[in-house]
Amino acid sequence: MKRLILAAVLAAGFTGAVQADDALKAAIASEHRADNAKRDVYRHPYETLSFFSIKPTMTVVELVPGGGWYTEILAPYLRDKGKYIGAAAAPDKKSGMALRAKFDANPGLYGKAVTAVFEPPSRYEIAPAGSVDMVLTFRNLHNWVGNGEDSLKTTFKEIHKVLKPGGVLGIVDHRLPASMTQDKEASSGYVHEAWVIKMVESAGFKLAGKSEVNANPKDKADHEKGVWTLPPVLANKDKDREKYMAIGESDRMTLKFVKQ
């Protein structure tokens, strides 16, 4: 009898995992992503979010969603059973207004999504303490480096504060080879992986894993205009366009941390 009960429990758990997996695939394959889906070949959203162990029942914060590339996956995925929080500039500022307008323009997709304020180094109105299962940020950390190491540590402490015990912080950013010098502003857009790990762990996190899913060995991080030389920005416009398109998007670290 015990074996039958255990088998039933395991079967139910497996079914739940499959359904969550299917829901993520469906969100990524949705027609509303027609334009952004072209970048999936570089950004690997299914593999990346699976590595972070996302589930549709979670409360998830995305820091600095920007144009909403990942928002278009996360908000619909979390809509029915979880909660999506887009943490950007205050509502009276351009990026904050743009995010709210994106939600309001399509309530079918984003009707339950909410906004919050994240303006390092001064404002961190993200969520109540201990209320969040996961915090994600994609290609943003390099922008915070110029605030200084002390400020960056404070930023990670504020993120740590809103997570539940065992909550996950997922980071994807442009990776600078260890043999190259990182300046205080990270002006190239690239940062050292080991340094990022050190900064995050100083705030009470523990590195839970690293993935090479977003690695790109073609990218040597030595471009004239930094990471913005590569697609999708192509800062040099038509100059050497074919060369940079052949490289593709940047080499990226993909790091998973857990709140201790």
C-alpha positions in Angstrom: 0.0 0.0 0.0 2.8 2.4 0.9 4.4 1.8 -2.4 1.2 2.5 -4.3 0.8 5.8 -2.4 4.4 6.8 -3.1 3.9 5.9 -6.8 0.8 8.1 -6.9 2.5 11.0 -5.3 5.5 10.8 -7.6 3.2 10.5 -10.6 1.3 13.6 -9.6 4.6 15.5 -9.0 5.9 14.5 -12.4 2.6 15.5 -14.1 2.9 18.9 -12.4 6.4 19.3 -13.6 5.4 18.5 -17.2 2.5 21.0 -17.1 4.8 23.7 -15.8 7.3 22.9 -18.5 4.6 23.0 -21.2 3.4 26.3 -19.9 6.8 27.8 -20.2 7.2 26.5 -23.7 3.8 27.9 -24.6 4.7 31.3 -23.3 7.9 31.4 -25.3 6.1 30.2 -28.5 3.2 32.6 -28.2 2.4 34.7 -31.3 2.7 38.0 -29.4 6.4 37.4 -29.3 6.8 37.3 -33.1 9.4 40.0 -33.3 11.3 39.3 -30.1 11.4 35.5 -30.8 14.0 36.2 -33.4 16.5 36.7 -30.6 15.8 33.3 -28.9 18.7 31.8 -30.8 21.0 34.0 -28.8 19.2 34.3 -25.5 17.8 30.8 -25.0 14.9 31.7 -22.8 13.6 28.2 -22.2 17.0 26.9 -21.1 17.8 30.0 -19.1 14.5 30.1 -17.1 14.6 26.3 -16.6 18.1 26.6 -15.2 16.8 29.2 -12.7 14.1 26.7 -11.8 11.2 29.0 -12.4 7.6 27.7 -11.7 4.3 29.3 -12.7 3.2 29.6 -9.1 6.0 31.9 -8.1 6.1 35.6 -7.3 8.9 36.8 -9.6 10.5 40.2 -9.8 12.3 41.3 -13.0 14.7 44.1 -12.4 14.9 46.8 -15.2 12.7 45.0 -17.8 13.7 47.6 -20.4 11.7 47.1 -23.6 10.1 44.0 -22.1 11.9 41.2 -24.0 11.7 38.8 -21.0 8.5 40.4 -19.7 6.6 39.1 -22.7 7.4 35.6 -21.5 7.3 36.0 -17.8 4.2 38.0 -17.3 1.9 35.6 -19.3 3.6 32.6 -17.8 2.9 33.8 -14.2 -0.4 35.4 -14.9 -2.8 32.7 -13.7 -1.1 31.0 -10.8 1.8 33.4 -9.8 2.7 37.0 -9.9 5.0 39.1 -12.1 6.5 42.3 -10.7 8.4 44.6 -13.1 10.8 46.8 -11.1 11.9 49.8 -13.1 12.1 53.6 -12.7 9.3 55.4 -10.8 6.0 55.7 -12.6 6.6 59.4 -13.4 9.8 58.7 -15.3 10.1 57.6 -18.9 11.0 53.9 -18.4 8.4 53.5 -15.6 5.7 55.0 -17.7 6.6 52.8 -20.7 6.4 49.6 -18.7 3.0 50.6 -17.3 1.8 51.5 -20.7 2.9 48.1 -22.0 0.8 46.4 -19.4 -2.3 48.6 -19.9 -2.2 48.2 -23.7 -2.7 44.4 -23.5 -4.6 43.5 -20.3 -5.2 40.0 -21.6 -1.5 39.3 -21.4 -0.5 41.6 -18.6 -3.6 42.3 -16.6 -2.3 41.0 -13.3 1.3 42.3 -13.7 2.4 45.0 -11.4 5.2 47.6 -11.3 7.6 48.5 -8.6 10.4 51.1 -8.2 14.1 50.0 -8.6 16.5 52.9 -9.0 19.9 52.1 -7.8 21.7 53.5 -5.9 18.9 55.4 -4.1 15.4 53.9 -4.4 14.5 50.2 -3.7 10.7 49.9 -3.5 10.6 46.4 -4.9 8.4 44.3 -2.7 7.7 43.6 1.0 10.5 41.8 2.8 10.5 38.0 2.4 7.7 38.0 -0.1 9.4 37.0 -3.4 10.4 33.6 -4.7 12.7 34.8 -7.5 14.4 37.9 -8.7 15.8 38.0 -12.3 17.8 40.5 -14.2 19.1 40.3 -17.7 22.0 42.3 -19.1 21.6 45.1 -16.5 24.2 44.5 -13.8 27.0 46.2 -15.8 25.0 49.5 -15.6 25.2 49.5 -11.8 29.0 49.0 -11.6 29.7 52.8 -11.9 27.9 53.4 -8.7 30.8 51.8 -6.8 31.3 48.6 -5.0 29.7 49.7 -1.8 26.6 50.8 -3.6 26.5 47.6 -5.6 26.7 45.6 -2.4 23.8 47.6 -1.0 21.8 46.9 -4.2 22.3 43.1 -3.7 21.4 43.4 0.0 18.1 45.1 -1.0 17.4 42.3 -3.4 18.3 39.8 -0.7 15.8 41.5 1.6 12.7 40.9 -0.6 13.4 37.2 -1.3 12.1 34.4 0.8 14.6 32.1 2.5 15.9 29.9 -0.3 14.7 32.3 -2.9 16.6 32.6 -6.2 18.5 35.4 -7.8 19.2 34.8 -11.5 21.7 37.0 -13.4 22.6 37.1 -17.0 25.2 39.6 -18.2 28.0 40.2 -20.6 31.2 38.4 -19.6 34.6 39.9 -19.7 37.5 37.4 -20.1 39.5 37.1 -16.9 42.6 38.2 -18.8 41.2 41.6 -19.7 40.9 44.6 -17.3 37.6 45.7 -16.0 37.5 49.4 -15.4 35.5 51.0 -12.5 32.6 52.0 -14.8 32.5 48.7 -16.8 32.4 51.1 -19.7 32.6 48.3 -22.3 29.5 46.7 -20.9 31.4 43.5 -19.9 32.2 42.4 -16.4 34.2 39.7 -14.8 32.2 36.6 -13.7 34.4 36.0 -10.6 33.9 39.6 -9.5 30.1 39.4 -10.0 30.0 36.2 -7.9 32.1 37.9 -5.2 29.8 41.0 -5.1 26.6 39.0 -4.9 27.9 36.6 -2.2 29.0 39.5 -0.1 25.3 40.3 0.3 24.3 37.0 1.8 23.8 34.9 -1.3 25.3 31.5 -2.2 26.2 30.6 -5.7 24.0 27.6 -6.6 25.2 27.1 -10.2 26.6 28.4 -13.4 25.4 27.6 -16.9 27.1 28.1 -20.2 23.8 28.2 -22.1 24.4 31.8 -23.1 28.1 31.5 -23.8 29.4 32.6 -27.1 33.1 31.7 -27.8 33.1 33.8 -31.0 32.8 37.0 -28.8 36.2 38.2 -27.7 34.9 41.3 -25.9 37.4 43.6 -27.6 35.1 45.6 -29.8 35.5 49.3 -30.7 32.3 50.4 -29.0 32.1 47.7 -26.4 29.3 45.2 -26.3 27.0 47.6 -28.2 29.2 47.0 -31.3 27.4 43.6 -31.5 23.8 42.9 -32.4 21.2 43.9 -31.6 22.5 47.4 -31.2 25.2 47.4 -34.0 26.7 50.7 -32.8 28.9 50.9 -35.9 25.8 50.6 -38.1 26.9 49.3 -41.5 30.6 49.3 -40.8 31.8 45.6 -40.6 28.1 44.7 -40.1 28.6 41.2 -41.5 31.5 40.5 -39.2 29.5 41.4 -36.1 26.4 39.6 -37.3 28.6 36.5 -37.7 29.7 36.8 -34.1 26.2 37.3 -32.8 25.2 38.6 -29.4 27.7 38.7 -26.6 29.3 36.0 -24.5 27.2 35.9 -21.3 27.5 34.5 -17.8 24.3 32.8 -16.5 24.5 32.6 -12.7 22.0 31.2 -10.1 22.2 32.4 -6.5 20.2 31.3 -3.5 19.4 33.4 -0.4 21.0 32.0 2.7 
